[in-house]
Amino acid sequence: MDVDILPHIGAGPFRHGMPFGEAMESAHRLGRISHRPGAERPPGMYAVNLDDSAFPFVLSFPQDGTLTAVELWRFRVEDADINATFDGLDVFRTPGEQLVSQMEESGHSVA
C-alpha cells in the first residue's frame, strides 16, 4: 500500500475536514477500526489497523465530527508492503538524518 503524506491536507485516503461517516467508510475498506468503549461517534480518536503489520492510521474527530488530524505510526513488520511517502521520500525507511537533509534539499523547512 502506498500512503502519501500531504501536510495540512491529510494522509492516504483521509483528508482534513472529511465527515466522520465518509472517513469511517474508507477506514472499513482498509482494516479493523478500534476506539475506546462508548466512542462509536465523535468526539474521539479512532485507530485504523491495516493488517498484521501493525501499521495504524489514527484519526481525530472533535465534537462536530469532521476529521482534524491523521497520525501515522511506523509499522512493526520491516518488510511490510507499506510505503509512507512525503514528496517522494519514504519517511519510515529512510534514515532520519538522510531524510531531514533530503527534505531540506527539496526546499522543505525542517525544525
N, C-alpha and C positions, 0 to 999 in steps of 0.2 A: 504494500500500500504506500502511495506517495501522499505526504501531508505537506502542503505548502503553508508556511507561516507568513501571515500578512499583518504586520503591526498596525494597530488601530482599526483593523478590518475583521480579522478572525484567523482561524486555522482549520485546515481540512474543509469539511462541508459546513462548518459552523461560522456564522457571521454575527458580529455585534449588532444588537437591535433585533435579532431574529426572535419571533414569537416562540413561547415555550412549546406549544404544540408542534410547530414546524421543526424545531430543534430535536424534540423527542422522536419524531418520525425518522429523521436522519440517524439519530442515536440508535434506535431499534434496528435499523438496517446494518449498523456496524457491529453491534455486540450487545453485551449484558450491561444494564444500567443499574447502578446502586445509589442509594441515598440513605440518609438517617431515617429511622422509623417515624412515620407520621408526616413525612415531607413529600408526599406524592405530587403536590402542587407547590409553586413558588410561594414564598421565597425559599431559597436553598441552593445547595451545591449538589451536582449530580455527576458521578463518575461513570464514564462510558469505557468499559474494558473490552478491547477488541477480541482477544483470544488468550491463549496460554503464554503469550509473550509478555504479559503484564504491562502493556502499553496503554495507559488511560488518557483520555481527554477528561478534564474536569471543567464542567460548565457551571457558571454562576448566574443565578437569576435573582434580582431583587423583588420586592413586593409587586411591581407592575407586570412581572412575568416576561420581560424581554431580556435576552442574553446580553450580559455586560462584560464577561470575561471568559476566556478559554485558556486553560493551562494544559501544558503537555508535560508528562513525566517520562523520563527515559525508560525504555523497555528493559526488561531483565534478561532476555534471551538475546545474546550478542548477534546471532545470525538470523534474527527475526527479519521477515520480509517487509520492513518498515523503513521509509526514508522520510525524515522530517527535515525539510529544507527551507532556508531563508536565502533569497536571492541566489539560488543555485548551490548553496553551501549546505552540506549535511551537518546539521548542528549537533547531533549526538555522536557521530563517529569521527569527526574532525577534532584533533587535539585542541584544547582550549586556547593556548597561545597562538596556534596557527589560525584558528577560527577568528580570533579577535583581529589579528593582523590582516587577514584576507577581507574581513568586513570593512576595516579602515581603508584598505586599498581600493575597495569598491565605493568609497565615499560615505560610508555609514559612520555616524558618531557612536562611539562605544565608550561608556563610562566605567 
